[in-house]
């Protein structure tokens, strides 16, 4: 099968924070899992570089907006490299192919009568890049709590309101279109109220930093209209010679957008109505995840005034792979979750150091000691081993089922359960004791432990690619990763050299 995953494209008016890292890491993990399953997958992320926020940030620094964007985008590319993010395309809305695609889409809509001009008065929020009506304001501020300014000007409008009934019908008929289900219900609730047309322009007298409107050179494109089209232009939309690529990833695979819950309306109501008007196939799924919160239940986001955690601050404490593990493991994708370094360290010690690390250390050290650092031949005849084998062979399909439901937390949970059972099994078998009198009897639990480690490492490789590669090399598994190998027992060949395990996850002090 084919899969096309996207993250939001991130504003370049500030440094990356944990919210950006979370979406991108989960997307990367899901893409790696699908590739492990044998699927084709394309992964797009990038930066949203136009709009008033970016223009004001550049002005504050005393440089041109393009120079500001060129400098700020490096922060994202560097941090994704540090976090081992393996994307196919990093798109920038200042990319020439994207700007031309936006202009082509605008011209198509204008020619079709989907865009009109009129004078408009409304409360504009720079932080949200959105116009609000008086009724939308909360205590004189935007619904997100940001300052607004009354603006009156001529603008261009997209006839979004005409798609209200069509949107409702689509979301009601396609449960997978918005996930989790309660987010779909939120959007349907929003659509039960009158839907207004969307202002899709900004006069250059107020904003110059944007994609120029092709049918009126005195205006630039509304940043959200520009930004949302990246998901299409990134895989060839409106680009001559890339029709096959666009058909493969957009039409055949279908887009899966992973976003934060605060941008749900723009990614469903705005985006889907735009695509309907353009005659483009709608995305397969928009999955809106929750926020990371401080211990005081504040959102970790610079834009909301909350506390910001820089990803590399935590990465430098626990390591890249452990940080990836925590963000995928500690919350059901979709819910809010509290974040603190103490919580990261606790998860690290309990599941990585004490569970996975302990099994690796014990089994490899005993093979080093009693079997000359080589895998002994065994027949797996013990009843306890057969039970462990059964659980190990069931793990792969359980993981696959959860990944296909966007639940990396539960997917990892099945692997943790397997490792926990293997540690209990090894403790009960006590090969370090029986090796003194019956070396052959001691061999079976040790090789069984290696088999569990091999299967677990393959299944955890999308989450912790670096550490699992090291683990597999330690136990002598140097073949390319294959999902079928995680569903097969007994692949650790007798005579395979086993290295002395270094502590992959040394215990940390809280």
Secondary structure, 3 states (H helix, E strand, C coil): CEEEEEEEEEECCCCCCHHHHHHHHHHHHHHHHHHHCCCEEEEEEEEECCCHHHHHHHHHHCCCHHHHHHHHHHHHHHHHHHCCCCCCEEEECCCHHHHHHHHHHHHHHHHCCCEEEEEEEEEEECCCCEEECHHHCECCECCCCCCCEEEEEEEEEECHHHHHHHHHHHHHHCHHHEECHHHHHHHHHHHCCCCCCEECEEECCCCCCCCECCCCCCEEECHHHHHHCHHHHCCCCCCCCCHHHHHHHHHHHCEEEEEEHHHHHHHHHHHHHHHHHHCCCCCCEEEEECCEECCCCCECCCCCCCCCCCHHHHHHHHCHHHHHHHHHHCCCCCCCEECCHHHHHHHHHHHHHHHHHHHHHHHHHHHHHHCCCECCCCCCCCHHHHHHHHHHHHHHHHHHHHHCCCCHHHHHHHHHHHHHHHHHHHHHHCHHHHCCCCHHHHHHHHHHHHHHHHHHHHHHCCCCHHHHHHHHHHCCCCCCCCHHHHHCCCCCCCCCECCCCCCCCCCCCC
